[in-house]
């Protein structure tokens, strides 16, 4: 299957409210339309996870991120610029970083934390970036494991129960066997306070 067809199938599945399994800039992710509450509900069910634990979503650009956060603080832009620069210098070796930002808007309510914040990341990995670009919306990204079980680093590590529960499994990077880690997570408050949640 061509990458073009793979992305088209994944986008079509999400547009219909379906759930996909796809490679990201970190580990393999369970994904769906981040604006569709029913699809988000299914992701929680597949992971057997309490929906009070907010999920991460991916976007392809700064402009797209602004669609989902009421006011992106200046410190966030500085961090995003420095991350993009280091990603450019180091290729894909710069560690992906998820930002938790206040004032989530235009997203499924069950994706947003109780305090109104959202965990969001701009992906620079080619497949997930193009997927987000083609979909033209934020895409949910949560590790492809049942809650409490080890995070699978590669496609081969994914539990068959997860594979069977989703509507479409992407073909990209299925043969890969190399270490992958979850992203760093940084909480940025509107008042400029910075808190590192996960290094």
C-alpha positions as CSV (number, residue, x, y, z in Angstrom):
1,X,0.0,0.0,0.0
2,X,1.3,3.5,-0.8
3,X,1.7,6.0,2.0
4,X,-0.8,8.2,0.1
5,X,-3.4,5.5,0.2
6,X,-2.6,4.7,3.9
7,X,-3.1,8.3,4.9
8,X,-6.3,8.6,2.9
9,X,-7.7,5.5,4.5
10,X,-6.9,6.8,8.0
11,X,-8.4,10.2,7.3
12,X,-11.5,8.7,5.9
13,X,-11.9,6.4,8.9
14,X,-11.6,9.4,11.3
15,X,-14.0,11.5,9.3
16,X,-16.6,8.8,9.8
17,X,-16.0,8.8,13.5
18,X,-13.7,5.8,13.5
19,X,-10.6,5.0,15.6
20,X,-7.2,4.4,14.0
21,X,-3.9,3.0,15.1
22,X,-0.9,4.9,13.7
23,X,2.8,5.6,14.2
24,X,3.6,9.0,15.8
25,X,6.7,11.0,16.6
26,X,6.9,8.9,19.8
27,X,5.2,5.5,20.2
28,X,2.3,4.0,18.2
29,X,-0.9,5.8,19.0
30,X,-4.6,5.2,19.2
31,X,-6.2,8.1,17.4
32,X,-9.4,9.7,16.3
33,X,-11.0,13.1,15.5
34,X,-10.2,15.2,18.6
35,X,-13.5,17.2,18.1
36,X,-15.7,14.1,18.1
37,X,-16.8,13.2,21.6
38,X,-18.2,9.7,20.7
39,X,-14.9,8.8,19.0
40,X,-13.0,10.0,22.0
41,X,-15.3,7.9,24.3
42,X,-14.4,4.8,22.2
43,X,-10.7,5.5,22.7
44,X,-11.1,5.6,26.5
45,X,-13.1,2.3,26.2
46,X,-10.4,0.6,24.1
47,X,-7.7,1.6,26.6
48,X,-10.0,0.7,29.5
49,X,-9.1,4.1,31.0
50,X,-11.0,6.5,33.2
51,X,-12.1,9.4,31.1
52,X,-11.1,11.9,33.9
53,X,-7.5,11.3,32.6
54,X,-7.2,13.7,29.7
55,X,-5.6,12.5,26.4
56,X,-3.0,14.1,24.2
57,X,-3.8,15.5,20.8
58,X,-1.5,16.1,17.9
59,X,-1.5,18.9,15.3
60,X,0.7,19.7,12.3
61,X,1.5,23.4,12.9
62,X,1.5,26.4,15.1
63,X,-1.6,27.8,13.2
64,X,-3.6,24.6,13.9
65,X,-2.7,24.7,17.6
66,X,-4.1,28.2,17.9
67,X,-7.5,26.8,16.8
68,X,-7.7,24.7,20.0
69,X,-6.2,27.0,22.7
70,X,-7.8,30.3,23.5
71,X,-4.6,32.2,24.3
72,X,-1.3,30.5,23.7
73,X,1.2,32.1,26.2
74,X,4.3,33.7,24.9
75,X,6.5,31.2,26.8
76,X,4.8,28.4,24.7
77,X,5.8,30.0,21.4
78,X,9.4,30.4,22.7
79,X,9.5,26.8,23.7
80,X,7.9,25.7,20.4
81,X,10.5,27.7,18.4
82,X,13.4,26.2,20.3
83,X,12.0,22.7,19.9
84,X,11.5,23.2,16.2
85,X,15.1,24.5,15.9
86,X,16.6,21.6,17.7
87,X,14.4,19.1,15.7
88,X,15.8,20.8,12.6
89,X,19.4,20.5,13.8
90,X,19.2,17.0,15.2
91,X,16.9,15.5,12.6
92,X,14.3,13.4,14.4
93,X,16.5,12.9,17.6
94,X,15.1,15.9,19.4
95,X,12.7,14.7,22.0
96,X,9.0,15.4,21.2
97,X,7.4,17.6,23.8
98,X,3.7,17.9,24.7
99,X,2.5,21.1,26.2
100,X,-0.4,21.3,28.6
101,X,-2.1,24.7,28.0
102,X,-5.1,26.4,29.6
103,X,-8.2,27.5,27.8
104,X,-8.9,24.6,25.4
105,X,-11.5,25.4,22.8
106,X,-13.2,23.6,19.8
107,X,-12.4,20.1,21.1
108,X,-14.5,17.2,22.4
109,X,-15.4,18.0,26.0
110,X,-14.3,14.5,27.2
111,X,-10.8,15.3,25.8
112,X,-10.3,18.4,27.9
113,X,-9.1,18.1,31.5
114,X,-11.4,19.2,34.4
115,X,-9.4,22.5,34.7
116,X,-10.1,23.4,31.1
117,X,-6.5,22.5,29.9
118,X,-5.5,20.4,26.9
119,X,-2.3,18.4,26.3
120,X,-1.2,19.2,22.7
121,X,1.9,18.5,20.6
122,X,3.0,19.7,17.2
123,X,4.4,16.6,15.5
124,X,7.4,16.8,13.2
125,X,7.5,13.1,12.3
126,X,6.6,12.9,8.5
127,X,3.7,10.3,8.6
128,X,1.8,11.8,11.6
129,X,2.4,15.3,10.4
130,X,1.0,14.6,7.0
131,X,-1.9,12.7,8.6
132,X,-2.8,15.8,10.8
133,X,-2.4,18.1,7.8
134,X,-4.6,16.0,5.5
135,X,-7.2,15.7,8.3
136,X,-7.2,19.4,8.9
137,X,-8.1,18.9,12.6
138,X,-6.4,17.8,15.8
139,X,-5.9,14.1,16.1
140,X,-6.0,12.2,19.5
141,X,-2.8,10.4,20.3
142,X,-2.6,8.1,23.2
143,X,-0.3,5.1,23.6
144,X,-1.6,1.9,22.0
145,X,-1.9,-0.1,25.2
146,X,-4.5,-1.0,27.7
147,X,-4.2,1.3,30.7
148,X,-1.6,0.1,33.2
149,X,0.1,-2.2,30.8
150,X,3.6,-1.4,29.3
151,X,3.7,1.1,26.4
152,X,4.5,-0.7,23.2
153,X,7.5,0.8,21.5
154,X,6.9,-0.7,18.0
155,X,4.0,-2.2,16.1
156,X,5.1,-5.7,16.9
157,X,4.6,-5.0,20.6
158,X,0.9,-4.0,20.3
159,X,-1.6,-6.3,22.1
160,X,-3.9,-8.1,19.6
161,X,-6.9,-6.9,21.7
162,X,-6.0,-3.3,20.7
163,X,-5.5,-4.2,17.0
164,X,-8.9,-5.8,16.9
165,X,-10.7,-2.9,18.7
166,X,-9.8,-0.2,16.2
167,X,-11.3,0.5,12.8
168,X,-8.1,1.0,10.8
169,X,-4.5,0.1,11.4
170,X,-1.9,2.2,9.4
171,X,0.7,0.3,7.4
172,X,3.5,2.8,7.8
173,X,6.5,1.8,9.9
174,X,5.1,-1.6,10.9
175,X,8.5,-3.3,10.3
176,X,10.3,-0.9,12.6
177,X,12.2,-2.3,15.5
178,X,13.9,0.5,17.5
179,X,13.4,2.1,20.9
180,X,10.8,4.8,21.2
181,X,9.8,6.7,24.3
182,X,6.7,8.8,25.2
183,X,7.1,12.6,24.9
184,X,8.2,15.0,27.6
185,X,5.3,16.8,29.1
186,X,5.5,20.5,30.2
187,X,2.6,22.4,31.9
188,X,2.6,26.0,30.9
189,X,0.1,28.2,32.8
190,X,-1.3,31.5,31.5
191,X,0.6,33.4,34.2
192,X,3.9,32.1,32.8
193,X,4.5,29.4,35.4
194,X,6.3,26.3,33.9
195,X,6.1,22.9,35.4
196,X,7.8,19.8,34.0
197,X,5.4,16.8,34.4
198,X,7.4,14.2,32.5
199,X,11.0,14.5,31.4
